[in-house]
Amino acid sequence: MKMLLKERFFSWLDSYDIYDEDGGTLFTVEGKMSFGHCLMVMDKNGEHVGTLKEKVFHFLPQFEIYEKDAMIGTVQKEFSFLTPKFHVDFNGWNVEGNFLEWDYSIKDAYGKTVASIGKEIVRWTDTYVIDVVEEKDALYALMLALAIDAEKCSRN
């Protein structure tokens, strides 16, 4: 399953639309006023399905991941040379990027690819293609892509 995550061009807070391969809306993401990033994820019917909250005052960026209102885990940037890495403490996943920080792979505890994230570079706004192996992992892969983008935004 492929998803296209597109940041909205005119937005004061982080806002994204997520489309399927046919251009249909899968999710929308709205940023909320807070100290640090706070992103609310809604499904195509407008129902709240997840939240990503940045934990501030950490040496390395860290985000809490919520499914509906229940915290299911965290994702934290790891200290690494040359290639970015993120520790994910749910599902046994880890995230590793390439040198240019445009492409990322999400792998399970056995090294099997769960999803890949690729940044499209010839766009007006941040745009990512998220290729998820199993549809049931789509929301979680989206949340990790949002965390990666939020970390980059905070750094810049």
ZAMARGU-4260 file (C-alpha; in steps of 0.2 Angstrom, whole numbers, plus 5000, padded with zeros to 4 digits):
<rodrens>
0) 5000/5000/5000 | 5007/5017/4995 | 5003/5033/5004 | 5007/5051/4998 | 5010/5063/5013
5) 5009/5081/5007 | 5012/5096/5019 | 4999/5110/5015 | 5007/5125/5007 | 4998/5139/5017
10) 4997/5134/5035 | 5002/5142/5051 | 5004/5125/5060 | 5010/5109/5053 | 4996/5102/5042
15) 4996/5087/5030 | 4985/5077/5019 | 4988/5059/5016 | 4982/5051/5000 | 4981/5034/4993
20) 4988/5029/4976 | 4972/5034/4967 | 4972/5051/4975 | 4959/5047/4988 | 4961/5055/5005
25) 4966/5042/5019 | 4971/5054/5033 | 4972/5072/5037 | 4984/5079/5050 | 4982/5095/5060
30) 4995/5104/5071 | 4989/5110/5087 | 4996/5125/5097 | 5008/5118/5110 | 5026/5118/5116
35) 5034/5107/5104 | 5025/5098/5090 | 5008/5091/5093 | 5000/5083/5077 | 4982/5076/5077
40) 4979/5062/5064 | 4961/5060/5058 | 4955/5046/5046 | 4945/5050/5030 | 4929/5052/5040
45) 4937/5065/5051 | 4938/5053/5066 | 4953/5056/5078 | 4964/5040/5076 | 4981/5046/5083
50) 4992/5059/5090 | 5011/5063/5089 | 5017/5074/5104 | 5035/5080/5105 | 5043/5078/5122
55) 5053/5094/5125 | 5069/5097/5135 | 5077/5081/5129 | 5095/5080/5123 | 5089/5070/5107
60) 5071/5073/5100 | 5058/5061/5107 | 5040/5059/5102 | 5025/5050/5111 | 5014/5041/5099
65) 4995/5039/5104 | 4982/5028/5095 | 4966/5037/5099 | 4969/5043/5117 | 4981/5028/5123
70) 4999/5030/5122 | 5007/5016/5113 | 5025/5020/5113 | 5039/5033/5109 | 5051/5036/5095
75) 5068/5045/5099 | 5082/5050/5087 | 5098/5041/5091 | 5115/5048/5091 | 5123/5041/5075
80) 5136/5046/5062 | 5132/5048/5044 | 5115/5040/5044 | 5100/5045/5055 | 5093/5032/5066
85) 5077/5032/5077 | 5073/5020/5091 | 5055/5015/5092 | 5049/5007/5108 | 5033/4998/5101
90) 5031/4984/5089 | 5050/4980/5090 | 5053/4992/5075 | 5068/5003/5071 | 5070/5016/5058
95) 5086/5020/5048 | 5089/5033/5035 | 5101/5036/5021 | 5115/5049/5021 | 5105/5063/5013
100) 5090/5060/5025 | 5078/5058/5011 | 5075/5039/5012 | 5071/5029/5027 | 5067/5010/5030
105) 5056/5004/5045 | 5061/4986/5050 | 5053/4974/5063 | 5063/4965/5076 | 5068/4952/5064
110) 5075/4964/5051 | 5060/4962/5039 | 5054/4978/5030 | 5038/4985/5037 | 5038/5001/5027
115) 5049/5013/5017 | 5048/5032/5017 | 5055/5042/5003 | 5055/5061/5001 | 5051/5068/4985
120) 5063/5083/4982 | 5055/5092/4967 | 5040/5099/4977 | 5034/5116/4985 | 5031/5108/5002
125) 5038/5092/5011 | 5031/5077/5002 | 5034/5059/5006 | 5029/5043/4999 | 5026/5029/5012
130) 5026/5012/5005 | 5018/5000/5018 | 5019/4981/5016 | 5004/4977/5026 | 4989/4989/5027
135) 4986/4987/5046 | 5003/4996/5049 | 4998/5011/5039 | 4994/5022/5053 | 5010/5018/5063
140) 5021/5020/5048 | 5013/5037/5045 | 5016/5042/5063 | 5034/5038/5061 | 5035/5048/5045
145) 5028/5063/5054 | 5040/5061/5068 | 5055/5061/5056 | 5048/5077/5047 | 5045/5085/5064
150) 5063/5081/5070 | 5070/5089/5054 | 5059/5104/5056 | 5064/5106/5074 | 5083/5105/5069
155) 5081/5118/5056
</rodrens>
